[in-house]
Amino acid sequence: MSERKLIVRDWLAIERTKLANERTFLSYFRTAFVLFGTGLSILKIEYFSSVRYVGILLLTISLVVLLFGGIRLVQVRKGILKHYN
């Protein structure tokens, strides 16, 4: 079976796809970070003591978003490598 060489255009397309995947993960990370900070602020400020459950909910959602983003990063990376290797 002969191995097909990638031309420069194809190689650059693969690199753009990898970078787009990393940018997507960073947006998940940024969203999780904001949710975490907001949830933590709600828990720490006494004025919001009546809505503590919202802070706990935001902290939980932030962990879920970060986990989902990490799983998606790995899955897409494996798909890229599988398709182009």
Buried (B, 14 or more C-beta within 10 A) or exposed (E): EEEEEEEEEEEEEBEEBBEEBEEBBEEBBEBBEEBBEBBBEBBEEEEEEEEEEBBEBBBEBBBEBBEEBBEBBEEBBEEBEEEEE
